[in-house]
Amino acid sequence: MRATIMHAPGDVRVEDRDKPAVRQPTDAVIKLVAACVCGSDLWPYRGADKISKPAPMGHEYVGIVEEVGAGVRNVRPGQFVVGSFFASDNTCDICRSGYQSACVHRQGVGGAQAEYMRVPLADGTLVATPGMPDAAKVPSLLAASDVLGTGWFAAKAAEVGPGKTVAVVGDGAVGLLGVLAAQQMGAERIIAMSRHADRQALAREFGATDIVEERGDEGVKKIKELTGGLGAHSVLEAVGTQESMLQAIHATRAGGHVGFVGVSHDVALPGRDLFYSHVHLHGGPAPVRQYLPELIDLILGGTINPGKVFDLELPLEQAADAYKAMDERRAIKVLLRP
Amino acid sequence: MRATIMHAPGDVRVEDRDKPAVRQPTDAVIKLVAACVCGSDLWPYRGADKISKPAPMGHEYVGIVEEVGAGVRNVRPGQFVVGSFFASDNTCDICRSGYQSACVHRQGVGGAQAEYMRVPLADGTLVATPGMPDAAKVPSLLAASDVLGTGWFAAKAAEVGPGKTVAVVGDGAVGLLGVLAAQQMGAERIIAMSRHADRQALAREFGATDIVEERGDEGVKKIKELTGGLGAHSVLEAVGTQESMLQAIHATRAGGHVGFVGVSHDVALPGRDLFYSHVHLHGGPAPVRQYLPELIDLILGGTINPGKVFDLELPLEQAADAYKAMDERRAIKVLLRP
């Protein structure tokens, strides 16, 4: 089969690989319908994360179940499934408390930018749609498997709710879908921080009521101006840098909540800032599995259309171009079709 | 009047100072009945905080109202009052959300280790007891003004509740009263981290079900062993160092809560630790004012006896000995009588 492999920073190739097989009785093998490039894939692409050996890429996926192990009960061959980027048993204490991405049997899921992939712990990781979805819904279902689920978790972690003012740091797909999540959760006001016209437009479409173009301390000042000097009730952080984390913390009012989902890179939070800010801080890899049933319902029912974050679609064979387009910020997010 | 002044690390003196007067219409002047030395007073005493000029010390207090400004409505001369260490208006949006220690008109309160003190924003800062309390209740009421209120906030911030396993990092007065708070809030199991027999005994009296003597990574390992490998649901941090913060974060299960109230010193939290720990982090200077009415009720009703943390009582004139006893850990907490 064909699969996307990262050999070194900037060096992504689509190559022949063995088709994966069921190895454990809890595995499933799926034939991918669509996959995509993640903002977090750009960290190694840009050399910010080490690549020790050629790495099969991709962890966002929808597909058709091809084969399941003898122990799999919840999905069967022929079903359309949406998965999450950590495999989880969905039965341990941690999963049952809603943190499937910290499951005691957690396993990474990888190699989704390919024709086929193996998904461990299939029963606790995959969610089948009721019947075969329309082709038009595929991008949105694909978004649910990571960026939507992650934006959703950020909004939950930031305790977004009716009557609240929400600010979103980061205008990538996750930040934009954080805006959508905040809107769905009833936020009164949603401030998107972005300096790109196309992303601003999508943020507004997803529910943003205000746009702030400033960053860092200037951005914080602007948020305070918009909130009577107090800061936002809820701030979603979807970047993962020191600047974005401090921007989020400082833009939050005392007693407010920061939901952070940007994969943390070289961040060291000063204790005093945290102590005197009086914010609640919560985040990490999103427990997407928790939200999949609800998100799939919202998508299939036509309530939300998160697939709009895909502004470029390419055949799998052009995966290298997909990385390039995202790296150069020519595309918000690229969908790949095997 | 006599007042305690810190001139330099290790140099605490009781000296003559002008008796404070009402300056603003919202001020009250109180005659102190009791004050005490705080764990946070030891930071400058040990040279960890700078002392730029001679500093009047003390921010924990109970007393009798001597005089009030023309605008004060809620307390009157002759009343016994308990105060908090930040003055707050108790009417702004931040106060009404429960964060009086981040009041938009917040002012520090100081100079309580003295005969008299001025309390700004008296209406929003002081709470009068119903009638004159028994002398036996004074230490507990004094504890409410900081260490109990702070331990209480740590437990609230860590979302302690029925059925939960709680760990407490720090065996000073705040940590010990965090144990008491956790017990009052219905925790199923309370693990106190302490290696001092006298503090362990008091922790058990306050409700600790387990004691862990190990610190750092060893302490974390022990907490995991006691919690099926998962970590505690709620961890209270009452020290303020890098080691204690990481100990608290690592001892908390995914999805659990850390309540941190130790005044942060040289702490820089690694973003990746926070990100992958999946904990909720919340803390800061405790909004003691929020809890005072409830705590006063519990104390006067005889439900709790937090005054037990005072294991040494000295006349104000011996304030220097009080600091020395706490610095050398010969006393958990010293009560001063003017």
Interface residues (C-beta under 8 A of the other chain):
Chain A: D93 I94 S97 G98 Y99 S101 A102 V104 G228 G229 L230 G240 Q242 M245 R253 A254 G255 F260 V263 S264 H265 D266 V267 A268 L269 P270 G271 R272 L274 F275 Y276 S277 H278 V279 H280 L281 H282 G283 G284 P285
Chain B: D93 I94 S97 G98 Y99 S101 A102 V104 G228 G229 L230 G240 Q242 M245 R253 A254 G255 F260 V263 S264 H265 D266 V267 A268 L269 P270 G271 R272 L274 F275 Y276 S277 H278 V279 H280 L281 H282 G283 G284 P285
